[in-house]
């Protein structure tokens, strides 16, 4: 409870000054923000793979803690009131997490001088103990209002629903919001629960108002669609710093899905300003605010800074990155084979992708000894692509970082069809969906113009000779999936509830992928149309 008592005392001290906090005129504040770094502490190339010195010399590197350090230092050098915030998902995505389990991320967050962060769903991927160790290493508070940790021996007392900060003589409330579906898409364990999001945030806002705090920032990992709903449903939120969707709000960037900031009208007639900075640390978010004497935003503007090769890496921070990276070199360098073309991953959450094909085919190959005829993998399990050329173990673990194991089960055709319907049910949102089914030994077509639950137009399964026949609702099929999906991950409860004759030998997907690449090298990636999205109305 030590951390929470400290937060409470700090907040109480600030409340004593609340009566005078808004004396005077306007107040300016700059928010620097990141989200969904996913352990990308070293620079990376366009595919998200480790960036070699040769690629660096060619100007092909981006992101990384050292480049972020330079950008943050430049912003701080401009002076003024400033907060540096993170909207979650520091965990999972590169060998820095595979090897250090949060230790490296905590080191660099402290070094960069963050002021607060909220928990993303991936912070729970390795269980409560790893998360607790990470939080204890941090020199700044972690906030989330919609996660109940009271029954967790490891996490109890380590996280507050909100904090209050004194910034330039003004009181600023910072609330946290974690992805509501974390229990389904990660591994928080049975002792962690997730109260409903909107009531939890309303309660936190009300508590801050009772303390006289009217300037409120929400660090949210609810995704852009969720952030819009929060802004429209909860009065009193000035700014939402968002994450989870892996999208950019920006001005002048072709990949941006909206302006920076995005303005949403609140239920009380006020306005909420939403920002989010993409993923992997490819951008540093920058938002400039002017608050009036009552503590409400009267002006807001800003734009993310692209952390490409034009931003030099801070030498001292780069030396620390290299210190952490050195033990990974031999591990990363193990050569598995070659790829004649890129294994793209950008669209794995909404359509067939080459990296998804490879993952599903590797799982099917491993599952055949247990009678599997098809495989289904969640698109969210693919975290980066693989560039053409030599393919190493490091490339595989960067692209497919989750420590999943193979599970094979028997499912009726009707239940398999239901699984496919679930998989395409969230396609069409800005962020796509991690549940999107990448498949092998199976092909299907879907139509987004149809209602959820009725989007699958056709599905076919291959027999032992590779001939595809229509999915028979009354027949049984042996299906290879990850243990994550079998446990109900990404909402695939049908596997746990309806699966029969379940077998799991503990072989990891990374081992299956390594074996597949060795056996098939050189890889010749080419989409074969196993997944088809029909045109609207067809």
N, C-alpha and C positions, 0 to 999 in steps of 0.2 A: 503493500500500500504506500510505500515511501514516495513513489513518483506521483501518485494521485494527490497525496497530502500536500506535496510541493505545489502542484498545479492549483489546488484549492486555495492555499495560502496566497499564492501569487495573484489569483483572481480576486480574492477578498481585498487585498491591498489596493488593487486598481479600482475597485468599486468605491473605496473611500474618496477617490479623486474624481468620481464620475460627475459630481455636481458641477465641477469646474472644468471638466475635460473639453467641453464644447464652447468655452468662452472664447471670444474672438471671431475671426472671419473664416474664410475658406481654408481647407486643409488638403494638401496634395500627397498622394501616395502612389508609388510604383510597385506593382506586383510582378516579380519574376516567377515563372512557373514551368514545371515539367510534369510529365505523366508517362506511364508505360515505358520506362527505361528498359525493363526486362534484362538487367545485368549487362547491358551493352556499355561496358566500362572502357573498352579499347575501341579505337576507330574501326569502322567496317566499310565494306564496299557496297555497291548498289544492290547486291543480293543479300546483304546482311551478314556476309561471311567475314572472317578475320581479315584485316587489311594489311597486306605485306608491305615491306619497304619499297618494293618495286611499284606497287599500286599507289603508295603515298607519293612517290616521286612523279608519277603520272597525273597527280591531282585527282585520284579516284576515291579518296578516303573522306569520310564524313563522321560526325558524331564523336562520341567518346568523352570520358571525364575530363581529359586534358583540354580538349577544344571547348567543352562547356565551361571550364574554369576561366578560360580567356574571355568568353562572351559575358559571363557573370561579372568578372572584374571590370570590363569596359562599362557595363551598365552602372555598377556601383561607383565608378569614377565620376559619373555625371552628378553625383550628390543627390540630396533630397531624402525623403522618407521612403523606406523600401522594405518589402518582405519577399522572402524566397521560399516558395511553397511547392509541394509535390502531391499529385493526386493519385498516387498508388501504383502498384505493380512494378516495384523495383526488382522483385524476384523473377527468376525463371527465364531462360532464353539463350544463355551462352555458357561456356565452360567456367566462367567466373562464379556462376551460381552452382553448377555441377560440383565444382571442387570446394568452394568456400562457404556455401550455404548461407549467404547473407553477410558474412564477415566483411568481404570486400566492398559490398554495396554500402554497408554502414560506415566503413572507413572513409569512402569518398564523399558520402553525403555530409559527414561531419567536416571533412576538409573543405568542402564547397560552402559550408555555412548555411544550410537550410534552417528555416525557422519553424517549420511544422510539416507534417505529412499525414495523409489518411491511409488506411489499409485497402489495397486492392485485393481481388479474389486470389491472385497468385501468391500473395504473401502467406496464404494458408496451405500452399501445395505440399510442403514438406512436413506439415503437422504443426501443432502448437509449440512444441519444444524449440524447433528451429526459429519460429517467429519470435518467441520470447527472448532467445539469445540475441537476435537481431535488434529488438527494441532496447534491450538493456545496454547495448553498445552505443546507441544514439545519444547525442548531446542535446537533442531537441525533442519536443513532445510529439506523440502520435495521437491523433484524434479520430474517433468514429462514434456516431450517436446511435447507429442501428445494429450494433453488435453487442450481445450480452456475454461478457466473459466471467461473470461472477462464479460460475461453477467450474471454471477451468483452473486447475492447480498451477499450470504454467503461466497463464496470461492474466490471471486476476490481479487487478491493481496497476497494470502497466499502461492502460489506455484510458483517456478521458473522452467524454462526448464532445467537449469543446474546451477551448482555452480563451483567455482574454490577454491581449498584448497591449502594452503602452508603446505607441509609435509616435515619436515627436510630440508627446504630450496629449495625444488622443487615444481613446480606448477602442480597440478593434477586437471583435469577437470572431474566432475561427472555429467552425464546426466541421466535423468529418462525416462522410457518408460512404459506406462500403457497398459494393455490388450486392443487391438483394438476393441474387441467385447463387451466392458463394457456396452454400451448403450443397448445391447440386453440381457445381462445376469445379469445385476444389476439394480439399481434404481437411476441413477445420476440426473434425472429430466430434464425438457425441456431446462434449461438454460446452460447446460454443453454439449459441443460437442467434438468430437474426430477426429481431422484431420488425414489424412493418415500417417501411422507410418513411413515408410522409408523416405519420404521427410522431415518429422519433425526431424528425427534423423540426416539426412544429414545437415539440416540447423543448428542444434545445434553444430555439429562437425565443420562445416565451421566457425561458430561464435567463437568457441574456438581457432581454428587455426589462425583466424585474431588477436586474443589477444596474440598469441605466445605460446599457450598451446598445447603441442603435446602428452602428456601422458593423455589418456582418458579412463575412466571407465564408462560403461553403466549399470545402474541398471534397469533391464528389467523384466516386468511382462507379457511378450509376449508368454511365454511357450518355451520349448526347441526347438520345430520345428521352431517357430518364431525367436528365437535367432540365430539359424543356418542360416536362411534366411537373417537376419540383418547383421550377420558377413560377409556373402558372397556378400551382396549388398552395404554396406556402408564402404568406406575406412576410416582408421584412428582410429578405435576402438581397443584399446589394450586388454581390458578385458570386458567380459559381465558377470555380476552377475545376475543369472536368477531366476525366480520364475514362479508360476502358474501351472506348469506341475505336481507338487508333485512327482518328480522323483529325484534320486540321481546320481550324477556323482562322482565316487569314485574309489579307488584302493583297491582291496582285500575285498570288501563288496559284498556278493552274490546278493543283491537287486539292485546294481548299474547298470544303463543302458549304461554306458560309462565311460571312464577314467576321472580323475581329474588332470589337466584341459583337456577339450576337445578342440582340435586345429582345427580351420577352416581358410582356406585361404581366404583372402580378395580380392576385385577386383583390388587392386593396387599391389598385390604380397606380401603384408604384412600378418601377422598372427593375429588372434583374439583368445584369450583364454577364454573359457566358463566354468563357474562353477555354480552349483546349489546344494542345501543341503537338498533335500527331502521335508519334511513337518512336521508341528506341533512342530518344535524344537527338533526333535529326533537327530539331528546332529548340530554341529557348523562347518560351512565351514571355511577352512583355506587354503589360497593361498599365496605362497611366490614368489615374483617377483624381478628380477634384470633388471633395466632400464639402457640403455647406455647413453652416454653424450647427445645424441640427443633426449632423452626422450622416446625411444621405447624399448619394452620388448626384452631382449636378452636371459633370462632364466626364466622359470616358473615351479614350482612344488608345490605340496601340497596334502592334503587329509582331508576330513571331520573328525571331532572327534565325535564318537558315544556317545551320552549323556545317557548312560544306568546307571544301578545301581552302576557301578564301579566309577562313578563320584559323589562325595558327594555334597549335597546341601549346599550352603552358608547359615549359620545360620541367619545372619541379613536379607538377602533377603527372606529367608523362613518365617521369622516372619512377614514380610510385606505381603507376599502371604497369610498367615493365617489370617492377619487382614482383607484383602479384602474378603477372603473366608468365614469368620464367618457368615456374614448376609445371606449367601447362604445355610447354613447347613439345616435349617428347611425346606426351599423350596425344596432342593435336596432330602431330606430324605423321602418324601411322597411315601409310597409303593403302587405300582399299581398292582403287581402280581409277577409271577415267570416265568422263562424260563428254560426248561429242557436241552437246548443246546444253543450254541452260535448263535447270529444273526449276521453273518458276513457282512462286508461292503466293504472289500478290492476290490471287483471286480464289484461294482455296476455301474461303468461307461462303462462296456463292456459286461456284461453277467448277467443272473439272479443271484440275491443275496438274502439272507434271510431277511436282513433289508429292502431291496427294496420291497420284497413280503409283509412284514408287513405294510409298508407305503401305498402301493397301495390298499391292502385289507381294511385298515382303511378308506381310502378315498372313496372306493366303498361302504362300510357299511354306511358312512355318507351321501353319495350321493343317496342312494336308495330311500330315502323319496322324492327326486326330480326326480325319475324315472331313475336314472343311472343304466346301465347294465354292464358298464365296467369303469375302471379307468386307467389313465396313469400318472405316476410320473417321473420326471427327476432324473436320478441316482445321479447327482451332489447335490441333496437335502439331500442325506445321507452323513453325515460327520464323523460318527464313528459307530462301531459295539456295540453290547450289550452282555456282558458276561453272562454265565449261572448263575442261582441263582435268588435272589431277584431283581426285576426290579423296579426302582424308577422313579419318575418324573425327577429327575436330569439326569438319564441315557437317558431318552427320549429326553430331551432338549439338551443334549450333542450330541446325535446321529442325531437328526433332529432339528437343531437350528433356522431354518428360520421362521419368523413370517408370514407364508403363511395362506391363508384362502381358503375354499372350493368353487369351482365354478363348476356348472353343465351346460352343453350345449348340443345341438343337432348337430350332424355332419353326413354328408353322409358317406357311406362306402368308397367311393372314396377318400374323404378328410381325413378320418381316416387312410386309407392306405398311403396317402401322409405324414401324421404325423409320421407314423412308419418309412417310408423311410428317413425322415429327422432325426429321432432319431438314426438311425444306420449309418448315412452318414459319421460320423467322427471316427467310430471305426477303430482301427488299428494303430492310432497314438500312440506315447509313452504314452501320457497322457490320452488316452481314450477320453471320452467326457462327460461333465456334462449333455448333452441332452439325453443320452442313456435312452430309455424308459423301466422303470419298470412298470409292468402291473398287473391288476386283472380283472377277468371276460373276459379275452382276452389272447390268446396265439398266438405266431408267430414264424416263422423260417426265418433266413436270411443267406446270403452267401456273405462273404467279397470278394470273387474272382470276383464278378460281379461289374459292374460300379455303381457309386453312383447314386441313383434314381431308380435302378433296383435290389436292394439287397434283398427285401422281397420275400421269396419263397412262403409263405402261411400265412394266418391269419384267426383266428376263434374267434367268440364271443359266450359267453354262454347265453342261454335263462334263464327265471325265474326258471327253474327246474335244471339248471346247465349243460344242454346238449350243447355241442359246435357244431356250424355249421359254414361253411365257410363264411367269410366276403363278403357281397353282396354290390358291388359298388353303386347300385341304392337305397339301403335301408337306413333308418335313424337310428342312434344309439344315445342314451343318454350317455354322457361320463363325468366322474368326473375328474377334473384337479385342480391344484392350481391356485390362482389368478395370481401368477407370470407367469405361462405358458399361461394363458388366455391373459395377457397383451403382449404376444410375447416374453417372456423370453426364453433364450436358442435358440432363432430363430424360435420358434413355432408360426409364424405369422398366420398359418392356423386357429388356434382357434379363434383369434380375427377377422379375415377377413371372415371366413366361418361359425363360430358358430352361432346357432340360439336358440331362447327361453332360453336365458342365465339366470341362477338363481345363486345368491350367498348370503348366509345368514350370512356371517361373522364368521362362526365357524372355529377356527384355526386347522391346521393339528396336532398340539400338543394335543389339546383336543380330536380330533378324535383318535389319537394313544392311549391316556390314556384310552379312553372308550373301544377301541378294546382289549387292554391288559387286562383290568379288566374283560371283558366279556369272553375272551378266555383262561384266566390263568388256569392251567399252559400252557405256550406256548411250542409247540414241533416243533421247526424250522426244516424244511426239504424242500429242493428244489424239485419242482414237474415237472420240464421240461417245464414250460409255455413259456420259451424263449429258442430257440435252434439255435446254430450256426452250419451251415452245413459245412462239410469238403470241402476243395477247389475243385471246379469242379462238386460237386454234385447238 
